[in-house]
Amino acid sequence: MNRTKCRSYIEETYGAAGEYPFKKDTETCVFRHRSNRKWFAVIVEIPKAKLGLSGDSRIQVVNVKCDTRLIGSFRQEKGIFPAYHMSKAHWLTVALDGTAEEETLKFLLDMSYDLTKG
């Protein structure tokens, strides 16, 4: 799944509009619950090196909250990494370059939405 498809999926599934809360940053797109304003997904572009990947290019990713009991298992999957710029104990970073399974990403988005709604 790429950035555009991920954003569309989030907007259609959860009814959350993407927000750009950082004035000078037009890449970081945050999705929040309407009721409590908590973030459940953050789409951002970062250098591949921040994820331990080789190369000087940048990559689109989405950060999602995850049940702490499952984080270790998901980190073993292709395209899923310890969280970038979020608590590594509670969040994961998923590459939006097609390496992560689309169904896994949808599952993680659902979990993140549920974990942050209350």
Helices and strands as residue ranges (DSSP letters): H 3-14, E 29-32, E 39-47, G 48-51, E 58-65, H 71-75, E 80-82, E 91-95, H 102-116
